[in-house]
């Protein structure tokens, strides 16, 4: 085999390997999350980081994960991309379009949160995500506990634990180990006990 042929085969093998790597990386990246764009980029950056890809390659991988409605929001960039930093330009636009404003996040925090079928700790994580360290833990704790059953709030009120994550773990345990009727009984008992202490203090 001549050196020219050997060189050609080597280049072809390298291209095949590069193409396979791109397919593997692409398969690990989920479709773009319109409701959680920043988290999507956190995950995508974690996947792309170790690959040492070019700006062009990262840009193309992201474009491939955008649906029709999202494509329309970045069509000007796609039709006439900047000469440099294409990936950053696309990322910046997607965050600008799909990330909720601080005002909207605060509105959701005040009026759209509810416990539902979630664990108390899951609700807390959602609220902390919306608060983004802009609300003190003491205030966030009051807002979070306001969404919990009265009986759970009663138990948390008499604990010395102040750390929010630890309080959430306690609330989870109460919810897991108590039936709804037991929670009501616990609250009634606690309320009667508290009333008795109050009356004793008046005498």
TORNUVO-189526 format. One record per residue (C-alpha): residue number from 1; chain; x, y, z. Coordinates in nm, 4 decimals. Each point is the difference from the previous one (the first is absolute). Last residue first. Example, Ala and Ser with C-alpha at 12.3 -4.5 7.8 and 13.67 -1.06 7.14 Angstrom:
% TORNUVO-189526
<atom><nr>2</nr><kette>A</kette><px>1.3670</px><py>-0.1060</py><pz>0.7140</pz></atom>
<atom><nr>1</nr><kette>A</kette><px>-0.1370</px><py>-0.3440</py><pz>0.0660</pz></atom>
% end
This chain:
% TORNUVO-189526
<atom><nr>203</nr><kette>A</kette><px>-5.3636</px><py>3.2095</py><pz>8.5759</pz></atom>
<atom><nr>202</nr><kette>A</kette><px>0.0751</px><py>0.1509</py><pz>-0.3434</pz></atom>
<atom><nr>201</nr><kette>A</kette><px>0.2968</px><py>-0.2315</py><pz>-0.0591</pz></atom>
<atom><nr>200</nr><kette>A</kette><px>-0.2121</px><py>-0.3029</py><pz>0.0782</pz></atom>
<atom><nr>199</nr><kette>A</kette><px>-0.2492</px><py>0.1192</py><pz>-0.2603</pz></atom>
<atom><nr>198</nr><kette>A</kette><px>0.2706</px><py>0.0214</py><pz>-0.2680</pz></atom>
<atom><nr>197</nr><kette>A</kette><px>0.1390</px><py>-0.3420</py><pz>0.0913</pz></atom>
<atom><nr>196</nr><kette>A</kette><px>-0.3478</px><py>-0.1493</py><pz>-0.0298</pz></atom>
<atom><nr>195</nr><kette>A</kette><px>-0.0527</px><py>0.1649</py><pz>-0.3395</pz></atom>
<atom><nr>194</nr><kette>A</kette><px>0.3294</px><py>-0.1473</py><pz>-0.1225</pz></atom>
<atom><nr>193</nr><kette>A</kette><px>-0.1030</px><py>-0.3467</py><pz>0.1158</pz></atom>
<atom><nr>192</nr><kette>A</kette><px>-0.3403</px><py>0.0308</py><pz>-0.1671</pz></atom>
<atom><nr>191</nr><kette>A</kette><px>0.1642</px><py>0.1142</py><pz>-0.3228</pz></atom>
<atom><nr>190</nr><kette>A</kette><px>0.2525</px><py>-0.2835</py><pz>0.0082</pz></atom>
<atom><nr>189</nr><kette>A</kette><px>-0.2745</px><py>-0.2555</py><pz>0.0525</pz></atom>
<atom><nr>188</nr><kette>A</kette><px>-0.2055</px><py>0.1447</py><pz>-0.2847</pz></atom>
<atom><nr>187</nr><kette>A</kette><px>0.3073</px><py>0.0075</py><pz>-0.2263</pz></atom>
<atom><nr>186</nr><kette>A</kette><px>0.0857</px><py>-0.3600</py><pz>0.0755</pz></atom>
<atom><nr>185</nr><kette>A</kette><px>-0.3588</px><py>-0.1057</py><pz>-0.0607</pz></atom>
<atom><nr>184</nr><kette>A</kette><px>0.0007</px><py>0.1750</py><pz>-0.3379</pz></atom>
<atom><nr>183</nr><kette>A</kette><px>0.3272</px><py>-0.1639</py><pz>-0.0967</pz></atom>
<atom><nr>182</nr><kette>A</kette><px>-0.1333</px><py>-0.3368</py><pz>0.1054</pz></atom>
<atom><nr>181</nr><kette>A</kette><px>-0.3018</px><py>0.0468</py><pz>-0.2255</pz></atom>
<atom><nr>180</nr><kette>A</kette><px>0.2263</px><py>0.0683</py><pz>-0.2968</pz></atom>
<atom><nr>179</nr><kette>A</kette><px>0.2127</px><py>-0.3089</py><pz>0.0716</pz></atom>
<atom><nr>178</nr><kette>A</kette><px>0.3383</px><py>0.0622</py><pz>0.1550</pz></atom>
<atom><nr>177</nr><kette>A</kette><px>0.3390</px><py>-0.1559</py><pz>-0.0737</pz></atom>
<atom><nr>176</nr><kette>A</kette><px>0.0768</px><py>0.1579</py><pz>-0.3368</pz></atom>
<atom><nr>175</nr><kette>A</kette><px>-0.1389</px><py>0.3475</py><pz>0.0763</pz></atom>
<atom><nr>174</nr><kette>A</kette><px>0.1871</px><py>0.0232</py><pz>0.3298</pz></atom>
<atom><nr>173</nr><kette>A</kette><px>0.3202</px><py>-0.1276</py><pz>-0.1624</pz></atom>
<atom><nr>172</nr><kette>A</kette><px>-0.0225</px><py>0.2526</py><pz>-0.2809</pz></atom>
<atom><nr>171</nr><kette>A</kette><px>-0.0581</px><py>0.2828</py><pz>0.2500</pz></atom>
<atom><nr>170</nr><kette>A</kette><px>0.3115</px><py>-0.1052</py><pz>0.1922</pz></atom>
<atom><nr>169</nr><kette>A</kette><px>0.2060</px><py>-0.0058</py><pz>-0.3213</pz></atom>
<atom><nr>168</nr><kette>A</kette><px>-0.1375</px><py>0.3430</py><pz>-0.0938</pz></atom>
<atom><nr>167</nr><kette>A</kette><px>0.1031</px><py>0.1373</py><pz>0.3389</pz></atom>
<atom><nr>166</nr><kette>A</kette><px>0.3498</px><py>-0.1369</py><pz>-0.0582</pz></atom>
<atom><nr>165</nr><kette>A</kette><px>0.0195</px><py>0.1712</py><pz>-0.3386</pz></atom>
<atom><nr>164</nr><kette>A</kette><px>-0.1261</px><py>0.3270</py><pz>0.1489</pz></atom>
<atom><nr>163</nr><kette>A</kette><px>0.2483</px><py>0.0108</py><pz>0.2884</pz></atom>
<atom><nr>162</nr><kette>A</kette><px>-0.1768</px><py>0.1290</py><pz>0.3110</pz></atom>
<atom><nr>161</nr><kette>A</kette><px>-0.0499</px><py>-0.3166</py><pz>0.2060</pz></atom>
<atom><nr>160</nr><kette>A</kette><px>-0.1147</px><py>0.0719</py><pz>0.3565</pz></atom>
<atom><nr>159</nr><kette>A</kette><px>-0.3323</px><py>-0.1703</py><pz>-0.0644</pz></atom>
<atom><nr>158</nr><kette>A</kette><px>-0.3262</px><py>0.1339</py><pz>0.1414</pz></atom>
<atom><nr>157</nr><kette>A</kette><px>-0.1213</px><py>0.1781</py><pz>-0.3134</pz></atom>
<atom><nr>156</nr><kette>A</kette><px>0.0931</px><py>-0.2933</py><pz>-0.2231</pz></atom>
<atom><nr>155</nr><kette>A</kette><px>-0.2568</px><py>-0.2176</py><pz>0.1770</pz></atom>
<atom><nr>154</nr><kette>A</kette><px>-0.2763</px><py>0.2566</py><pz>-0.0399</pz></atom>
<atom><nr>153</nr><kette>A</kette><px>0.0909</px><py>0.0627</py><pz>-0.3617</pz></atom>
<atom><nr>152</nr><kette>A</kette><px>-0.0469</px><py>-0.3716</py><pz>-0.0684</pz></atom>
<atom><nr>151</nr><kette>A</kette><px>-0.3456</px><py>0.0093</py><pz>0.1593</pz></atom>
<atom><nr>150</nr><kette>A</kette><px>-0.0988</px><py>0.3079</py><pz>-0.1986</pz></atom>
<atom><nr>149</nr><kette>A</kette><px>0.0769</px><py>-0.1774</py><pz>-0.3271</pz></atom>
<atom><nr>148</nr><kette>A</kette><px>0.2852</px><py>0.1679</py><pz>-0.1914</pz></atom>
<atom><nr>147</nr><kette>A</kette><px>-0.0320</px><py>0.2919</py><pz>-0.2438</pz></atom>
<atom><nr>146</nr><kette>A</kette><px>0.0575</px><py>0.2689</py><pz>0.2661</pz></atom>
<atom><nr>145</nr><kette>A</kette><px>0.3118</px><py>-0.1893</py><pz>0.1027</pz></atom>
<atom><nr>144</nr><kette>A</kette><px>0.1618</px><py>0.1028</py><pz>-0.3283</pz></atom>
<atom><nr>143</nr><kette>A</kette><px>-0.0817</px><py>0.3717</py><pz>0.0380</pz></atom>
<atom><nr>142</nr><kette>A</kette><px>0.1257</px><py>0.0062</py><pz>0.3598</pz></atom>
<atom><nr>141</nr><kette>A</kette><px>0.3158</px><py>-0.1884</py><pz>-0.0952</pz></atom>
<atom><nr>140</nr><kette>A</kette><px>0.0607</px><py>0.2332</py><pz>-0.2950</pz></atom>
<atom><nr>139</nr><kette>A</kette><px>-0.0106</px><py>0.2980</py><pz>0.2347</pz></atom>
<atom><nr>138</nr><kette>A</kette><px>0.2521</px><py>-0.1548</py><pz>0.2395</pz></atom>
<atom><nr>137</nr><kette>A</kette><px>0.2130</px><py>-0.1233</py><pz>-0.2904</pz></atom>
<atom><nr>136</nr><kette>A</kette><px>0.0390</px><py>0.3559</py><pz>-0.1279</pz></atom>
<atom><nr>135</nr><kette>A</kette><px>-0.1419</px><py>0.0661</py><pz>-0.3505</pz></atom>
<atom><nr>134</nr><kette>A</kette><px>0.2220</px><py>0.0857</py><pz>-0.2983</pz></atom>
<atom><nr>133</nr><kette>A</kette><px>0.1928</px><py>-0.3281</py><pz>0.0296</pz></atom>
<atom><nr>132</nr><kette>A</kette><px>-0.1549</px><py>-0.1196</py><pz>-0.3256</pz></atom>
<atom><nr>131</nr><kette>A</kette><px>-0.3577</px><py>0.0252</py><pz>0.1328</pz></atom>
<atom><nr>130</nr><kette>A</kette><px>-0.1389</px><py>-0.2062</py><pz>-0.2894</pz></atom>
<atom><nr>129</nr><kette>A</kette><px>0.2448</px><py>-0.2852</py><pz>0.0560</pz></atom>
<atom><nr>128</nr><kette>A</kette><px>-0.0530</px><py>0.0272</py><pz>0.3738</pz></atom>
<atom><nr>127</nr><kette>A</kette><px>-0.3747</px><py>-0.0395</py><pz>-0.0539</pz></atom>
<atom><nr>126</nr><kette>A</kette><px>0.0471</px><py>-0.3065</py><pz>-0.2174</pz></atom>
<atom><nr>125</nr><kette>A</kette><px>0.2393</px><py>-0.1528</py><pz>0.2550</pz></atom>
<atom><nr>124</nr><kette>A</kette><px>-0.2456</px><py>0.0701</py><pz>0.2810</pz></atom>
<atom><nr>123</nr><kette>A</kette><px>-0.2820</px><py>-0.1730</py><pz>-0.1865</pz></atom>
<atom><nr>122</nr><kette>A</kette><px>0.2180</px><py>-0.3075</py><pz>-0.0427</pz></atom>
<atom><nr>121</nr><kette>A</kette><px>0.0919</px><py>0.0041</py><pz>0.3705</pz></atom>
<atom><nr>120</nr><kette>A</kette><px>-0.3688</px><py>0.0153</py><pz>0.0973</pz></atom>
<atom><nr>119</nr><kette>A</kette><px>-0.0576</px><py>-0.3158</py><pz>-0.2073</pz></atom>
<atom><nr>118</nr><kette>A</kette><px>-0.2154</px><py>0.0556</py><pz>-0.3035</pz></atom>
<atom><nr>117</nr><kette>A</kette><px>-0.3545</px><py>-0.1206</py><pz>-0.0544</pz></atom>
<atom><nr>116</nr><kette>A</kette><px>-0.1488</px><py>0.3494</py><pz>0.0221</pz></atom>
<atom><nr>115</nr><kette>A</kette><px>0.2298</px><py>0.2342</py><pz>0.1922</pz></atom>
<atom><nr>114</nr><kette>A</kette><px>-0.0985</px><py>0.3264</py><pz>-0.1657</pz></atom>
<atom><nr>113</nr><kette>A</kette><px>0.1888</px><py>0.2864</py><pz>-0.1620</pz></atom>
<atom><nr>112</nr><kette>A</kette><px>-0.1746</px><py>0.2308</py><pz>-0.2447</pz></atom>
<atom><nr>111</nr><kette>A</kette><px>-0.0619</px><py>0.3204</py><pz>0.1961</pz></atom>
<atom><nr>110</nr><kette>A</kette><px>0.3062</px><py>0.1342</py><pz>0.1769</pz></atom>
<atom><nr>109</nr><kette>A</kette><px>0.2797</px><py>-0.2043</py><pz>-0.1548</pz></atom>
<atom><nr>108</nr><kette>A</kette><px>-0.1633</px><py>0.0229</py><pz>-0.3398</pz></atom>
<atom><nr>107</nr><kette>A</kette><px>-0.0098</px><py>0.3798</py><pz>0.0290</pz></atom>
<atom><nr>106</nr><kette>A</kette><px>0.3643</px><py>0.0000</py><pz>0.1125</pz></atom>
<atom><nr>105</nr><kette>A</kette><px>0.0992</px><py>-0.1987</py><pz>-0.3083</pz></atom>
<atom><nr>104</nr><kette>A</kette><px>-0.1921</px><py>0.2413</py><pz>-0.2218</pz></atom>
<atom><nr>103</nr><kette>A</kette><px>0.1762</px><py>0.2990</py><pz>0.1561</pz></atom>
<atom><nr>102</nr><kette>A</kette><px>0.3397</px><py>-0.1692</py><pz>-0.0308</pz></atom>
<atom><nr>101</nr><kette>A</kette><px>-0.0626</px><py>-0.0494</py><pz>-0.3715</pz></atom>
<atom><nr>100</nr><kette>A</kette><px>-0.0628</px><py>-0.3467</py><pz>-0.1355</pz></atom>
<atom><nr>99</nr><kette>A</kette><px>0.2639</px><py>-0.1619</py><pz>-0.2187</pz></atom>
<atom><nr>98</nr><kette>A</kette><px>-0.1296</px><py>-0.0841</py><pz>-0.3450</pz></atom>
<atom><nr>97</nr><kette>A</kette><px>0.0848</px><py>0.2923</py><pz>-0.2253</pz></atom>
<atom><nr>96</nr><kette>A</kette><px>0.3123</px><py>0.1406</py><pz>0.1653</pz></atom>
<atom><nr>95</nr><kette>A</kette><px>0.1323</px><py>-0.3454</py><pz>0.0830</pz></atom>
<atom><nr>94</nr><kette>A</kette><px>-0.0421</px><py>-0.1087</py><pz>-0.3616</pz></atom>
<atom><nr>93</nr><kette>A</kette><px>0.1639</px><py>0.3199</py><pz>-0.1251</pz></atom>
<atom><nr>92</nr><kette>A</kette><px>0.3048</px><py>-0.0340</py><pz>0.2267</pz></atom>
<atom><nr>91</nr><kette>A</kette><px>0.0493</px><py>-0.3654</py><pz>-0.0947</pz></atom>
<atom><nr>90</nr><kette>A</kette><px>-0.0123</px><py>0.0786</py><pz>-0.3715</pz></atom>
<atom><nr>89</nr><kette>A</kette><px>0.2533</px><py>0.2810</py><pz>0.0329</pz></atom>
<atom><nr>88</nr><kette>A</kette><px>0.2217</px><py>-0.2134</py><pz>0.2241</pz></atom>
<atom><nr>87</nr><kette>A</kette><px>0.0006</px><py>-0.2866</py><pz>-0.2519</pz></atom>
<atom><nr>86</nr><kette>A</kette><px>0.0731</px><py>0.2298</py><pz>-0.2932</pz></atom>
<atom><nr>85</nr><kette>A</kette><px>0.3012</px><py>0.1530</py><pz>0.1729</pz></atom>
<atom><nr>84</nr><kette>A</kette><px>0.1581</px><py>0.1208</py><pz>-0.3255</pz></atom>
<atom><nr>83</nr><kette>A</kette><px>-0.1203</px><py>0.0855</py><pz>-0.3508</pz></atom>
<atom><nr>82</nr><kette>A</kette><px>-0.3491</px><py>0.0784</py><pz>0.1244</pz></atom>
<atom><nr>81</nr><kette>A</kette><px>-0.2828</px><py>-0.2132</py><pz>-0.1407</pz></atom>
<atom><nr>80</nr><kette>A</kette><px>-0.2140</px><py>0.1305</py><pz>-0.2864</pz></atom>
<atom><nr>79</nr><kette>A</kette><px>-0.2864</px><py>-0.2406</py><pz>-0.0628</pz></atom>
<atom><nr>78</nr><kette>A</kette><px>0.0391</px><py>-0.1754</py><pz>0.3357</pz></atom>
<atom><nr>77</nr><kette>A</kette><px>0.0370</px><py>0.3229</py><pz>0.1959</pz></atom>
<atom><nr>76</nr><kette>A</kette><px>-0.3029</px><py>0.1567</py><pz>-0.1684</pz></atom>
<atom><nr>75</nr><kette>A</kette><px>-0.2022</px><py>-0.3184</py><pz>0.0534</pz></atom>
<atom><nr>74</nr><kette>A</kette><px>0.0506</px><py>-0.0007</py><pz>0.3774</pz></atom>
<atom><nr>73</nr><kette>A</kette><px>-0.3621</px><py>0.0213</py><pz>0.1154</pz></atom>
<atom><nr>72</nr><kette>A</kette><px>-0.1262</px><py>-0.1938</py><pz>-0.3031</pz></atom>
<atom><nr>71</nr><kette>A</kette><px>0.2340</px><py>-0.2876</py><pz>0.0859</pz></atom>
<atom><nr>70</nr><kette>A</kette><px>-0.1685</px><py>-0.0276</py><pz>0.3402</pz></atom>
<atom><nr>69</nr><kette>A</kette><px>-0.3411</px><py>-0.0610</py><pz>-0.1570</pz></atom>
<atom><nr>68</nr><kette>A</kette><px>0.1447</px><py>-0.2570</py><pz>-0.2416</pz></atom>
<atom><nr>67</nr><kette>A</kette><px>0.1898</px><py>-0.1978</py><pz>0.2620</pz></atom>
<atom><nr>66</nr><kette>A</kette><px>0.3617</px><py>0.0559</py><pz>0.1014</pz></atom>
<atom><nr>65</nr><kette>A</kette><px>0.2365</px><py>-0.2890</py><pz>0.0751</pz></atom>
<atom><nr>64</nr><kette>A</kette><px>0.1865</px><py>0.0092</py><pz>-0.3334</pz></atom>
<atom><nr>63</nr><kette>A</kette><px>0.0746</px><py>0.3688</py><pz>0.0553</pz></atom>
<atom><nr>62</nr><kette>A</kette><px>0.1798</px><py>-0.0920</py><pz>0.3230</pz></atom>
<atom><nr>61</nr><kette>A</kette><px>0.2273</px><py>-0.2524</py><pz>-0.1737</pz></atom>
<atom><nr>60</nr><kette>A</kette><px>0.0731</px><py>0.2476</py><pz>-0.2800</pz></atom>
<atom><nr>59</nr><kette>A</kette><px>0.1096</px><py>0.2713</py><pz>0.2423</pz></atom>
<atom><nr>58</nr><kette>A</kette><px>0.2209</px><py>-0.2438</py><pz>0.1904</pz></atom>
<atom><nr>57</nr><kette>A</kette><px>0.1699</px><py>-0.1058</py><pz>-0.3249</pz></atom>
<atom><nr>56</nr><kette>A</kette><px>0.0499</px><py>0.3594</py><pz>-0.1178</pz></atom>
<atom><nr>55</nr><kette>A</kette><px>0.1510</px><py>0.1060</py><pz>0.3329</pz></atom>
<atom><nr>54</nr><kette>A</kette><px>0.2464</px><py>-0.2869</py><pz>-0.0272</pz></atom>
<atom><nr>53</nr><kette>A</kette><px>-0.0299</px><py>-0.3055</py><pz>0.2205</pz></atom>
<atom><nr>52</nr><kette>A</kette><px>0.2257</px><py>-0.0840</py><pz>0.2932</pz></atom>
<atom><nr>51</nr><kette>A</kette><px>-0.2187</px><py>-0.3020</py><pz>0.0841</pz></atom>
<atom><nr>50</nr><kette>A</kette><px>0.0282</px><py>0.0402</py><pz>0.3789</pz></atom>
<atom><nr>49</nr><kette>A</kette><px>-0.2167</px><py>0.3152</py><pz>-0.0050</pz></atom>
<atom><nr>48</nr><kette>A</kette><px>-0.2757</px><py>-0.1184</py><pz>-0.2344</pz></atom>
<atom><nr>47</nr><kette>A</kette><px>-0.1849</px><py>-0.2216</py><pz>0.2472</pz></atom>
<atom><nr>46</nr><kette>A</kette><px>0.0300</px><py>0.2377</py><pz>0.2967</pz></atom>
<atom><nr>45</nr><kette>A</kette><px>-0.0886</px><py>0.2916</py><pz>-0.2282</pz></atom>
<atom><nr>44</nr><kette>A</kette><px>-0.3163</px><py>-0.1855</py><pz>-0.1034</pz></atom>
<atom><nr>43</nr><kette>A</kette><px>-0.1022</px><py>-0.0632</py><pz>0.3600</pz></atom>
<atom><nr>42</nr><kette>A</kette><px>0.0488</px><py>0.3623</py><pz>0.1062</pz></atom>
<atom><nr>41</nr><kette>A</kette><px>-0.1559</px><py>0.1099</py><pz>-0.3298</pz></atom>
<atom><nr>40</nr><kette>A</kette><px>-0.3170</px><py>-0.1930</py><pz>0.0748</pz></atom>
<atom><nr>39</nr><kette>A</kette><px>-0.0055</px><py>0.1414</py><pz>0.3526</pz></atom>
<atom><nr>38</nr><kette>A</kette><px>0.0051</px><py>0.3505</py><pz>-0.1463</pz></atom>
<atom><nr>37</nr><kette>A</kette><px>-0.2772</px><py>-0.0781</py><pz>-0.2491</pz></atom>
<atom><nr>36</nr><kette>A</kette><px>-0.2467</px><py>-0.1512</py><pz>0.2472</pz></atom>
<atom><nr>35</nr><kette>A</kette><px>-0.3495</px><py>0.0460</py><pz>-0.1491</pz></atom>
<atom><nr>34</nr><kette>A</kette><px>0.1158</px><py>-0.0047</py><pz>-0.3628</pz></atom>
<atom><nr>33</nr><kette>A</kette><px>0.2040</px><py>-0.3149</py><pz>0.0617</pz></atom>
<atom><nr>32</nr><kette>A</kette><px>0.2052</px><py>-0.0687</py><pz>-0.3162</pz></atom>
<atom><nr>31</nr><kette>A</kette><px>-0.0058</px><py>-0.3644</py><pz>-0.1083</pz></atom>
<atom><nr>30</nr><kette>A</kette><px>0.2339</px><py>-0.2139</py><pz>0.2059</pz></atom>
<atom><nr>29</nr><kette>A</kette><px>0.3788</px><py>-0.0199</py><pz>-0.0558</pz></atom>
<atom><nr>28</nr><kette>A</kette><px>0.1447</px><py>-0.3492</py><pz>0.0386</pz></atom>
<atom><nr>27</nr><kette>A</kette><px>-0.0817</px><py>-0.1040</py><pz>-0.3576</pz></atom>
<atom><nr>26</nr><kette>A</kette><px>0.1865</px><py>0.3047</py><pz>-0.1297</pz></atom>
<atom><nr>25</nr><kette>A</kette><px>0.3195</px><py>-0.1032</py><pz>0.1792</pz></atom>
<atom><nr>24</nr><kette>A</kette><px>-0.0101</px><py>-0.3487</py><pz>-0.1529</pz></atom>
<atom><nr>23</nr><kette>A</kette><px>-0.0730</px><py>0.1373</py><pz>-0.3469</pz></atom>
<atom><nr>22</nr><kette>A</kette><px>0.2888</px><py>0.2452</py><pz>0.0319</pz></atom>
<atom><nr>21</nr><kette>A</kette><px>0.2360</px><py>-0.2793</py><pz>0.1126</pz></atom>
<atom><nr>20</nr><kette>A</kette><px>-0.1029</px><py>-0.2129</py><pz>-0.2974</pz></atom>
<atom><nr>19</nr><kette>A</kette><px>0.0769</px><py>0.2847</py><pz>-0.2369</pz></atom>
<atom><nr>18</nr><kette>A</kette><px>0.3417</px><py>0.0551</py><pz>0.1570</pz></atom>
<atom><nr>17</nr><kette>A</kette><px>0.0816</px><py>-0.3712</py><pz>-0.0261</pz></atom>
<atom><nr>16</nr><kette>A</kette><px>-0.1104</px><py>-0.0095</py><pz>-0.3633</pz></atom>
<atom><nr>15</nr><kette>A</kette><px>0.2107</px><py>0.3084</py><pz>-0.0735</pz></atom>
<atom><nr>14</nr><kette>A</kette><px>0.3036</px><py>-0.1576</py><pz>0.1664</pz></atom>
<atom><nr>13</nr><kette>A</kette><px>-0.0485</px><py>-0.3215</py><pz>-0.1964</pz></atom>
<atom><nr>12</nr><kette>A</kette><px>-0.0219</px><py>0.1969</py><pz>-0.3232</pz></atom>
<atom><nr>11</nr><kette>A</kette><px>0.3183</px><py>0.1911</py><pz>0.0856</pz></atom>
<atom><nr>10</nr><kette>A</kette><px>0.1843</px><py>-0.3229</py><pz>0.0720</pz></atom>
<atom><nr>9</nr><kette>A</kette><px>-0.1232</px><py>-0.1587</py><pz>-0.3203</pz></atom>
<atom><nr>8</nr><kette>A</kette><px>0.1268</px><py>0.2948</py><pz>-0.2000</pz></atom>
<atom><nr>7</nr><kette>A</kette><px>0.3385</px><py>-0.0062</py><pz>0.1706</pz></atom>
<atom><nr>6</nr><kette>A</kette><px>0.0380</px><py>-0.3697</py><pz>-0.0724</pz></atom>
<atom><nr>5</nr><kette>A</kette><px>-0.0957</px><py>0.0548</py><pz>-0.3622</pz></atom>
<atom><nr>4</nr><kette>A</kette><px>0.2579</px><py>0.2755</py><pz>-0.0325</pz></atom>
<atom><nr>3</nr><kette>A</kette><px>0.2633</px><py>-0.2093</py><pz>0.1789</pz></atom>
<atom><nr>2</nr><kette>A</kette><px>-0.0501</px><py>-0.2742</py><pz>-0.2584</pz></atom>
<atom><nr>1</nr><kette>A</kette><px>-0.1420</px><py>-0.3408</py><pz>0.0940</pz></atom>
% end
